[in-house]
Amino acid sequence: MPTQLTRVNLSLPPEVIDVLDRLGKVTGAGRATIIREWLIEGQPLFAEMARAAEMASSRNIDALKVIGDVLRSAGQQAEQLELDVRATRRAAMRKKVK
Protein backbone atom coordinates (compact mmCIF):
# COMPACT_ATOMS: atom_id res chain seq x y z
CA MET A 1 0.00 0.00 0.00
CA PRO A 2 1.56 3.34 -1.01
CA THR A 3 2.20 5.88 1.70
CA GLN A 4 1.49 9.60 1.57
CA LEU A 5 4.58 10.31 3.64
CA THR A 6 7.76 11.60 2.04
CA ARG A 7 10.99 9.78 2.78
CA VAL A 8 14.02 11.93 3.65
CA ASN A 9 17.59 10.67 3.86
CA LEU A 10 19.88 12.29 6.42
CA SER A 11 23.61 12.21 7.00
CA LEU A 12 24.33 12.90 10.65
CA PRO A 13 27.56 13.37 12.60
CA PRO A 14 28.66 10.54 14.90
CA GLU A 15 27.85 12.46 18.09
CA VAL A 16 24.22 12.84 16.97
CA ILE A 17 24.02 9.13 16.14
CA ASP A 18 25.42 8.34 19.59
CA VAL A 19 22.66 10.37 21.26
CA LEU A 20 19.97 8.79 19.08
CA ASP A 21 21.29 5.33 19.90
CA ARG A 22 21.30 6.11 23.63
CA LEU A 23 17.72 7.36 23.44
CA GLY A 24 16.74 4.35 21.37
CA LYS A 25 18.26 1.99 23.90
CA VAL A 26 16.12 3.31 26.74
CA THR A 27 12.93 3.96 24.75
CA GLY A 28 13.01 1.05 22.35
CA ALA A 29 12.48 3.44 19.44
CA GLY A 30 14.62 3.49 16.33
CA ARG A 31 16.62 6.47 15.14
CA ALA A 32 14.12 7.41 12.44
CA THR A 33 11.21 7.20 14.88
CA ILE A 34 12.94 9.49 17.36
CA ILE A 35 13.81 12.04 14.68
CA ARG A 36 10.33 11.86 13.14
CA GLU A 37 8.64 12.44 16.51
CA TRP A 38 10.90 15.41 17.28
CA LEU A 39 10.14 16.97 13.91
CA ILE A 40 6.40 16.37 14.19
CA GLU A 41 6.31 17.86 17.69
CA GLY A 42 8.44 20.82 16.59
CA GLN A 43 6.50 21.50 13.38
CA PRO A 44 4.55 24.51 14.72
CA LEU A 45 7.79 26.13 15.86
CA PHE A 46 9.51 25.31 12.56
CA ALA A 47 6.57 26.79 10.63
CA GLU A 48 6.87 30.05 12.56
CA MET A 49 10.63 30.10 12.01
CA ALA A 50 10.05 29.60 8.28
CA ARG A 51 7.52 32.44 8.26
CA ALA A 52 9.97 34.73 10.04
CA ALA A 53 12.75 33.79 7.61
CA GLU A 54 10.46 34.46 4.65
CA MET A 55 9.52 37.84 6.10
CA ALA A 56 13.17 38.67 6.76
CA SER A 57 14.14 37.74 3.21
CA SER A 58 11.59 40.24 1.92
CA ARG A 59 12.97 42.83 4.37
CA ASN A 60 9.72 42.91 6.31
CA ILE A 61 10.32 44.74 9.59
CA ASP A 62 7.77 42.49 11.33
CA ALA A 63 10.17 39.57 10.90
CA LEU A 64 11.98 40.58 14.07
CA LYS A 65 8.71 40.54 16.02
CA VAL A 66 7.87 37.08 14.67
CA ILE A 67 11.34 35.80 15.58
CA GLY A 68 10.94 37.25 19.07
CA ASP A 69 7.53 35.62 19.42
CA VAL A 70 8.92 32.27 18.27
CA LEU A 71 11.78 32.44 20.75
CA ARG A 72 9.46 33.50 23.58
CA SER A 73 7.10 30.64 22.79
CA ALA A 74 9.95 28.13 22.70
CA GLY A 75 11.19 29.41 26.05
CA GLN A 76 7.74 29.10 27.59
CA GLN A 77 7.35 25.57 26.26
CA ALA A 78 10.74 24.63 27.70
CA GLU A 79 9.79 26.09 31.08
CA GLN A 80 6.52 24.16 31.07
CA LEU A 81 8.34 20.95 30.18
CA GLU A 82 10.75 21.54 33.06
CA LEU A 83 7.82 22.01 35.45
CA ASP A 84 6.19 18.82 34.16
CA VAL A 85 9.41 16.86 34.62
CA ARG A 86 9.84 18.19 38.16
CA ALA A 87 6.26 17.28 39.05
CA THR A 88 6.68 13.79 37.62
CA ARG A 89 9.93 13.33 39.53
CA ARG A 90 8.37 14.51 42.79
CA ALA A 91 5.44 12.14 42.31
CA ALA A 92 7.84 9.27 41.61
CA MET A 93 9.90 10.12 44.69
CA ARG A 94 6.78 10.19 46.89
CA LYS A 95 5.69 6.85 45.49
CA LYS A 96 9.16 5.39 46.08
CA VAL A 97 9.21 6.52 49.73
CA LYS A 98 5.91 4.78 50.56
Helices and strands as residue ranges (DSSP letters): H 14-27, H 31-57, H 62-97
